[in-house]
């Protein structure tokens, strides 16, 4: 089975969204998302930051600590604050699920 590059997975379905639609986000939530993205870029932009798989495991952590815990907080708590039900329904629909398998192992 052909696998999907990560870019295709992330951008799949976004071209169906009206660019004039907006949501209101409080500044604290937006800055949390921004700082998290910046931290991911800071860590992964230089391979010397992760010379072996254990470095990535430590960085990512788990649901209680590390980057994975922050990503979960954003995904399950922060978005809940500002995404209207209509948007949540779209995100959970097949419209945003690429029919091609993700590039990573399941």
N, C-alpha and C positions, 0 to 999 in steps of 0.2 A: 504494500500500500504506500502510495506517495505521501510524504510528510510535508507539512506546511511550514515555511519559514516564519519566524516570530513576527516579522513585520506584517505579513498577511494575516496572521492570527489577531494581532492588536488592532489593525485598521479595518478589519472586515466589518462591513455594514455601516461604517461611519459616513459614507457618501450618501446615505439615505436620509441623513438628518438635516433639517432646515437650518442653515447657518445663522438665521436671524432669531432663532429661539434662544432664550437665555434662562438661567436660574440665578437666584441670589445666594451668594455664599458669604458667610461671615469671615472677616479678615483672619481670625485665629485659625479656622479650619483651612483656609487657603494657604496660609503660611506653613502650617503643618505639612500639607501635601507638597508644597514647594521645597521645604527643607528636607523632607524625606527623599524626594527625587534628587536633590542636590547631593545628599549623602550617598545614594546609590551610585551616582555618577562619579563622585570623588573616590569611592572604593574601587569600582570596576574599571575606571579609565586607565589604571596602571596595573599591569599584571603582577608587578612586584608586591602588590598588596595581598595577593592570594597565590602563593607559590605552590600550595597543595590543597587538596580537598578539605582538609581539616580547618584551614584558614577560612574557607567559605562557610563551613558548618558553624564555626564560632561566630562569625559575622552575622549569619542569618539567624542563629539561635533557634527558638521555638515559640509557641504561642504565648509564653510567659515573659520572655526576655529576648533581646536582640532585634534585628531588622524585621524578622518575620512577625514579631509581636506588634511592631509599629504598623506594618502593612495591614495586619488584621484589624487593628484599631481604626485605621482609615476606612477600610473596606466595610466593616460591620457597624461602625458607630458614627464616624464623621459624615459619610455619604448619607446616612439615614437622616441627618439633620437638615439637609437641603435638597435632596432629590425628590421631586414630586412622584407620586405613585405611578403616573403615566410613564415616567422615565424608568422607574424600577421595573415596570412591566416590559418595556422595550428591552432592557438589559437582560432580562431573564428569558426572553423569547428566542425562538430559533433564528429570528432575523439577524441576531448578532453572533450566532454560533457558526463558525466556519464549518462547512461540510468536510473539509480536508483536515485530517488528524494533525494535532500539534506536533511540532518538531521534536519534542522531548518524549521520553518513554512514559507510558502510563503505569 
